[in-house]
Amino acid sequence: MAYVISDECVSCGTCAENCPVGAISEGESHYEINPDECVDCGTCAEGCPTGAISQQ
């Protein structure tokens, strides 16, 4: 199951910096995770300061 980023995201970029496979990019309103590239490691969720990332 891929991780997803909710509207709680403040676009700090921490998740994108920490993603080992580069599956996270800046979207229109907040960062987004490409589910086809996500390897479900959870690094993004662990580092998110607002808790905006969870498993789908």
ABEGO torsion letter per residue (X at the ends): XBBBBBAABAGAGAAAAABAAGABBBBAABBBBBAAABAGAGAAAAABAAGABBBX
